[in-house]
Amino acid sequence: MKPIFAFIAFFFIAIAASAQDTLYKRNGEVVVVKIKEVGLDELKYKLLDYEDGPMISIAKENLIKVVYANGKVEYLSKEMDNPENYAGQKKNAIKTDFISPLRDNLSFIYERSIRPGRSIEFNLGVVGVGIGTREWDQSSGAFFRVGYKFIKSPDYYLRGMKYSHLLKGGYVRPDFILGSYSIVRKVDNSYYNPLPPYNYIQSVTESTRKVTYGAIHITLGKQWVYDDFFLVDIFAGIGYAISESNSDDPDDLYTVAYGITGGGSQTPLSASAGFRVGFLFK
């Protein structure tokens, strides 16, 4: 009968050994424990080899994951980075640059939250729509901008802290801009003939400029979200731009870039700024 008792004893010892939980800390430490209580912000445990000892508490934000005795794995993150805290918020937005029509273009922007603290923007600008051109100039074309937004997090964390909204807050955004357009410039050369029959001679000449440009900007801005429905976004950026034009005149003022300012033949430096308004949706 002794072998049977030995087998039973070994069986229960094996069960006891397997009934252990493992904590993986963010500092790289791995601790084998017996978890006694799991709370909202922390869990309590006892050391496996000292279960008669004191209860020890650890904040969940200090753990990467917990492997329970039954094999279940729970990955943990800071409350600010936990997607479950923002499950009810709208993660998409459609915006327009409120002042872009004053510069002869109409800009549409789509923004989507990728995860807490990160979002991506796609901007399509239609050139030739607005009131920014002179009466004799006609432009047409488009530009495209894509940016990856890093939304600012607090300098110091408090337990349970989170973003008030996924798309709200100050941010830094690297931008890549590419555009192409043509502009037709009409020049009125009409004049009065000083000789008989003293008539008015009408003459209009046209010249076409075709411009292709690209830029890389680092943009700083801040976005406000109201009632998970309406938003306001202001930003300013600086970077480098290159352009190519069929004009041979280095001082041609018509070799400009929509969506940015500068970056012509005189200097590669360019800048951008905007005031956007929009709406959020699921």
Sequence and secondary structure as in RCSB ss.txt:
>XXXX:A:sequence
MKPIFAFIAFFFIAIAASAQDTLYKRNGEVVVVKIKEVGLDELKYKLLDYEDGPMISIAKENLIKVVYANGKVEY
LSKEMDNPENYAGQKKNAIKTDFISPLRDNLSFIYERSIRPGRSIEFNLGVVGVGIGTREWDQSSGAFFRVGYKF
IKSPDYYLRGMKYSHLLKGGYVRPDFILGSYSIVRKVDNSYYNPLPPYNYIQSVTESTRKVTYGAIHITLGKQWV
YDDFFLVDIFAGIGYAISESNSDDPDDLYTVAYGITGGGSQTPLSASAGFRVGFLFK
>XXXX:A:secstr
 HHHHHHHHHHHHHHHHHS EEEEETTS EEEEEEEEE SSEEEEEETT TTS  EEEEGGGEEEEE TTS EEE
   GGG GGGGTTS  EEEEEETTGGGGTEEEEEEEEEEETTEEEEEEEEEET SS S TTEEEEEEEEEEEEEE
E   SS  TT   SSTT EEEEEEEEEEEEEEEEEEEE  EE SSTT  EE  EEEEEEEEEEEEEEEEEEEEEE
ETTTEEEEEEEEEEEEEEEES   TT TT   TTSEE SSS SEEEEEEEEEEEEE 
